C-alpha cells in the first residue's frame, strides 16, 4: 500500500511540476513594426518605429527563456537607393549573412530600449550603406532618395524550427521628393503630482507622475519625445531660470509618465528637509525635431510638497495659521484639518512640543518609559519627558479629551518656562477677570502670566477658564479650538524666538 501511495504521489508531483514549468510554444507568426520614420540629424539618419505589444512580450520571453526552444528575436532593416534593388538583411544564422555588410542592419530585440509607448530608435551613417564612403561623408538627400523597410525575425539558436518572419513595415523614404512629417509643436504634460518617498537609508526623495497627452503619443511615433523636470525650493529660482539645460532629463531620453527625482543626487541641494521646506516641480516635454533643433512644450502645472495648513478656519485665524505653517508650528496630524473644531489633549500636546522644538531648535530624544496605557503617541511622551504635560492620572493621558482654556494656559506656560528659563515670569500687572474665582488654584499663576504677556486673552472681562455649570459643559463652553491653540503657539514663538 505504501509503495502504491508513493508512486501516485510521484506521478502527481511530476505531472504538477510539468504544468508549473510549462514553456510557451514558438509563435507561428509575428506582428510587423509600425510607424517607421527616418529623420536627418547632421550626418546621421535616425530611424524610429513602434514595437507592437506582442513583440515587446516576445522580447521578454526570449530574454527569460520562456519558449520551448532556445530562440533569438531580431529586427532586420532593408534599404535601397533611388530605383535600385533592395539590400535585404538576412538573419544571423542564414548562410548568406555577412557581418561586415549586414551587421549594421540587425539588432537583438531584447537589447533594445523601448519607451512606455513601445517606441525604439537606431541610426545609420553613410559608410554603413556604402563601404566606399568614410566618416567624413554625408548622405546626399538633395539628389538621392533612400528607402527603408524593416521586419522582425524569430530564429532558432539550434536549428530546431524554421525562422518566423513578420510582415514588412510600411516603406519609408527620405531625401529627394520624399514626403516627411515635421513636428513643430508639443503639448505639455498634464496632471502633475508629487509624492514624498524614502530610500533604504530613510532619506527622502520625490516620485512624480503626469499624464501624457494623446498628441504627444502621436508625436513620439515620429520623433523622440522625453521629459525634463524643473525644480525649486520655496521662493527660490527655478533650475531652468538659472540654466535651462540644468533641468533633469529623462533617462535614455525615453518617453515616460513618471520619474523618481532626488535633488541631492542632481546637486540641486545638499539635503532634503521636508518639515522645513516646500519643494516645487514642473515638467515639460522636449522633442528632437527633424530640423535638428529641439522643440519644447510649455510647462505642466506646478506640483509641490506643500500641505495646506487647514481645510476650514475662521477669518480672524487665517493670518495666524499661515504664520504657523511658515514657522513649522503645525503638527502633521493637524495639517489640512478643520481648525474650527475643539482641540484634544493629544493634539495640543503635539502643538506644544512643536513649539518647544522650533523655539529651542532641538528635538528631544525619548529616553523615558511611556507611563500612559491609553496612548503610544511619541509626541505626547516627548511633551511628558520635558515637563510640558502630565497625565490625567499616573497611567492615563485621555488623549481624545477636549482641553479647556485654563489647561491650555498651564501647558503653554510650562513650555515657555522650559524653553526660556531665564525669562521674567512675574505676574505683576496681569489683568484681573470677573470669573477669576472659577480659575483652578493649580492654573492661576499660569493664567495670569499668559494673559499678562498677551498670549491668551479674555472676552468682555471674563477669562472663561472652564465649564462650571451643566449647561456650559453641554455647550462646550471654554473649550479651545485648534485655531486658537495654534494662534497661541504663534504668539509665544514670536515673543521668545
N, C-alpha and C positions, 0 to 999 in steps of 0.2 A: 504493500500500500504506500509505504514511504517513497519507494522508487518511482511509482507512478505519479505521485504528487509532485516530486522533484522534477520529473520530465515535463509535466504540464506547466509548472512554473517557468522552466527554462524556455519552453515553446512560447509562453505568453510574453516573457521578457524580450526574447528575440524578435517576436512579431511587433511588440510595442516599440522596441528600440528602432526597428527599421522604419516604423511610422514617424517617430520623432525626428530622425535624422534623414528623412527622405530628401533627395536632391530634386531640383527643378529640371524638367526636360529642356533640351535645347530648343529655342524658338524656331518655328518653321518660317517666320517672316519677320521683317523689321520695318518700322515706320521710317519715312525719309526725313532728312533735315528740312527745316522750313526757314523762311525769311533770310535767305542768303543775301548778303550785301557785301560790296567791296568799296573801300574808300582810299583815297590817296593821302598819305601823310609823309611829305617830303619825298624821299627816295624809296619809300616802302608802300606796298599795297596791303592794307589791313582787311582781313576777312572777318565776317561776323555772321552768326546764324543762331537759330533756336533749336535746341535739342528737345524732341518730344519727351514727355514724362516716362514713356515706356523705355526710351533709350537711356535716360538717367537711371532708371531702375536696373536695366540690363548692365550698365556700367558698374553699379553697386554689386550686382550678383556676380559678375566676373571677378571683381576685386575681392569678394568674400568667398569665392569658390563655391557658389551655390548651385551651379549647374552639374548635371550628371557626368558630363565630360569636361576636361580642362579646356578652356576656350579663352580667346582674346577678342576684344571688341575694338575696332579701329574706325576712324573716319578716313576717307580717301578723297583727295581732290584731283580732278581732271582739269586741263586747261587747253586753250588753243589761241592762236594769234590770227586775227582777221579771218580769212576764209580757209585757213589751213585745217589740217586734221586734228582731232582730239589727241592730246597726250594723256593716255589713260594710265592711272596709277593702280598697279596690281596689289594684292595683299602680300605681306612679308614672306609667307611660305609658298607663294606662287613661284614656279621655276623661272619665270621671266622677270622677277623682281630684281632690280639693280639699285642698291642703296645709294650709289653715287648720283643716280638720276632720280629715282623715285623716293628716296629717303626724306626729301623735304615736303612731300605731299601726303604723308600719312601721319597719324598720331594715335597712340594708345589712349582710348577714351577715358578709362579710369584715372588717367593722369591729367585730364583737362580740368580747368577751373570753370565752374558753371554758376551763374548768379541765381537769385531767387526766381527769376522768370525763365530759367532754362537757357540763357544765352551764353555763348562761348566765343572766343576770339583766337585768331592766329594771324600771321603776316607772311608775305613773300617779298623777296628782293630780286632784282633783275637777273643776277647771275644764277639764281636757282632755276629760272626758266631758260636761260641762255648761257651755257657754260663759257661762251666766248667773251662774256661781259665780266667786269670786276666790280669791286665795291664802289668805285668812283662813278660808275654808270647809273643812269636812272631810266625809268620807264618813259617811253615816248608816247604819251597819251594824246598828243595833238594829231599825230599821223597814224596811230595804231589803235586797234580795239582789242582788248583782252577779254576772253570769255572764260568763265569758271562754272563748274558744277561739282557737286560732292554727293557722297553716299556713305552709308555705314556697311561694315563687313564684320560678321561674327565668324571667326576662324578657329578650327580645332588646333590645339597645340601638339597633338599626337596623331593627326590624320584619322581621327575616329568618326568624323562626319563631314559632309560636304559643306563648304563655306556658304553661309547665308548672307545674301546681299539685300540691302534696302533698295527701293527705287531711288533714282537720282532726284536731287533737289531741282528747283527751277534754275535755269541758266541765268547767270548774272554777268552783264557786260560793263566794262569801264573803259573810257577812252573816247576816241573819235566817234561822234554821233550817238554815243550811248546815253540812255536816259538815267539820270541819277536822282535820288531822293535826298533833298537838302533839309536838314532840321535847323530851323532858325530860332525856335523859342521853346523854353522848357517851363512847365508849370511847377510851382513849389510843392514841397511835401505838406501834408495837412495832418491835423490831429496829433501834433507832437505832445508826448507826455514823458515824464521823467520819474524814475523810481530809485531810491537810495538802497544800495545793497552793500554787503560786506564780504571781503575775500577771506581766505583761510587764515590770514593774520589778523582778522577782525578789523581791517581798515576799510573805510567806506569808499565806494565808487558809484558810478551812476549808470543806470540802464535806460536807454532811450528807445521809444517806439514811435513810429509815424506811419501814415498811410501814403502809399504810392498811387498817385492819380493814374487813371487809365491812359491818359495822354502820354505819361512817362513810360508806361509799359509798351506802348506803341513805338515811341521814340527809341527805346532801348533795343528794338529789333534792328535798328539801322546804325546806331552809334552807341558807344559805351556811355552809360549814364550812371553816376555814382554820387554819393553824398559827401558833404563837408559839414562838420559840426563847429558852430561858433559858440563861444563861452565867455562869461564874465562873472565876477564876484561882486555882489552888492551894487553900489553905484559906480563901480569902475568901468573902464572901457572894454568894449568887445575885443576879442582877439583879432578879428578882421579889421578893426579900426586902427590897430597898431601895425599890423602887417597882414594883408589879405591872405597870403599863402600860408600863414601860420595856423589856419584852421585845420583841425584834424580831418584827415581824408580817409575814405573807406579802404579797408584792407583789400589789396589786389585790385582796387578800383572796380569792385563788383557791386551791382545794384542790390540793395537790401533795404528792409523796412525796420531794422533795429540795429543797435550797436551798444557795446559796453564802452564806457568812457571814463578814464582815470586821469584827471588833470595833473596829478603828481607825476605820472609816467610821461605826460606830454610836456613837463617842465613849465606848466602854467602857474602852479602854486607849489609851495613847499609842503603843505599839508592841507587836508580837508577837515574842517571842524563844522559839522552840520549844526550844532547847537548855537554857534555864534555868527554864522554867515548864511546868506541866501545866495544860491548858485543859479545862474540863468543860462538857458540854452536856446539856440535856434539852429535850424538845419536848412541847407539849400542843396539843389542838385547841380552838378557840373556835367557837361556833355562834351565829348571830343567831336567837334563838328567836322564835316567833310572838307571844310576850308583849311583845316589845320589849327585854327584858333578855338579855344574852349568857349563854350557858351554857358551861361548860368541862369538858373531860375531865381525868382525872388526868394526871400527867406520865409520859412514856415512861421506859424505862431510861436510865441515865446513860452517856454515851459520853465518852471523854477521849482526849487525845493521849499519855497515859502509856504508855510501853513497859515491860513487865515487865522487871526488871533481870536475870532469869535464868529458864531453864526447868528447871534442876536445880542443886542446891547442897547442900553438907554443912551439917548443922545449925549447927556452930560458925561457919560463914561467913555465914549469912543476916543477922545483925545488921550485919556489916561491909558486906555488899553493899547493904543498904538505906541505910546511911550514904553509900556511894559513889554510889548513884543520886541521893540528895538533894543531894550536893555537885556532881553533874555530872561524876564522875570515870570513868564507864563509857563507853568509846568506842562509837560507833554500831555498829561491826562486832561487838561482843560483847553488845549488848542482846538479851535473850531466849535467850542461848546456854547450853549446858551448862557450868556453871562448874567442874565436877569434872574436865574434860579438861585435858591439859597445854597450856600457853600457848606460842605460837610467838614467834619473834623479831619478826615483823611485829606481832603483837597486843601484845606487851609494849612495843614502841616507841610504839604508839598510847596505851597506858596511861600511859607516862612523859611523853609530850608533853601529854596531857590534864592530868596533874598539874602540869606546868610552867605551862600556860595558866591553870588555876584558881588556882594559888598566886600567880603574878605578875600576874594579871588582864590579860594581854596575849596576843595571838595573833601568832606570828611570821609575817612576810610572806616567802615563799620568794623568795630572791634569789640562790640558787646553782644551778649546773647539777647535775642529778641524776647522781652518778657511777656509780650502780648499773644494770647492764644487766638484772638479774633482777626489778626491781620499778619500778612507776610511782607507788606509793603516796606521795602528798604528805605524809602524816603522818610517814612514815619520813624523807623529805627534810627536813622541819622538825626532827625529832629529830637528824638528822645535822648540820644547819646550826648549831643552838645548842650542839652538842657533847655531847649526851646519849648518842649511839650512834655506833659506827663499823661498817664492813662486815667481812665475813669475809675480804675481800681488797680491793684498790684499786677493783675494779669489780663486786664481788658483795656481796649482803647476806644471802642464804639466808633469805628471808622465812618459809618454811614449816618451817625447822629449829626443833626444840624448844629451849628455853633452860633452863640449869641454875641452881642456886642461887647460885653464885659470879658468874655472868654477871648475874643479877638484882640482886645486891648492888652490883655495879660500876655498872650502868646507873642504878640509883636514886641511888647516891651521887654520880655525876656530875651528875644532875639537881638534887640538893639544892645542890651546890656552885655551880651556875649560878644557881639561884633565890635562894639566900640566901648570897652570897659572904662575908658578914661573920660567919657562924656559927662556933662553935668546933668545928673538925674534928680535934681531938686524939683519940688512941685510948687515952689513959691510962685505966685501969680497965676496958678491954674484956675480956670473958670469953675464956678460952682453951678450945680444943676438942681433944678426944682425936684427931680426924682432921685437926688443923691442918696436918700435913705434906702433906696432899693438896690444900691450897688453893694455887692458882697464884700466883706471885710478883706478877703484874700485878693480881691481885684482892685480895691480902692486906690492904692498907690499907683498902680499901673494905669488906671483910667485917668487919674489926674495928670500924670506925666504925658501920656499920649495926647490928651486934649490940650495940654499946655503948648506942646510943640506943633499942634495943628494937624496931626496925622488922622485923628478921629475927632469928629465934630458932633455937636449936639443938634437938636432941632427944636426951635421955639423954647429954649431954655431947659429942655429935657435931654438926658443922655440916652435913655431907653436901654438900660443895661441888660435886662432880661424880662421875660414874660412873668407876670406875677399872678394875674387873675386867670381863671379858666378860659374866659373869652379871649384874652391875649394869647394864651397857648394855642387855642384853636385857630386864631388868625395868623399865627407865625410872627407875632409882634417881637421886635428886637432881633429877629434873625438877620444875619449878614448875608448879602448876596455875593456871588462870585466877583462881580464887577466892583463892588465896594471893597472887598478884601484885596483885590489886585491893585486898586487905586491907592489903598493904604500902603501897600508894598512899594509902589512907585514913589510916593511921598517920602517914605523912610529912606529909600535908596538915594533920592536926590539930596536929602539932608546930610546923610552920613557917608556917601561915597565920595 
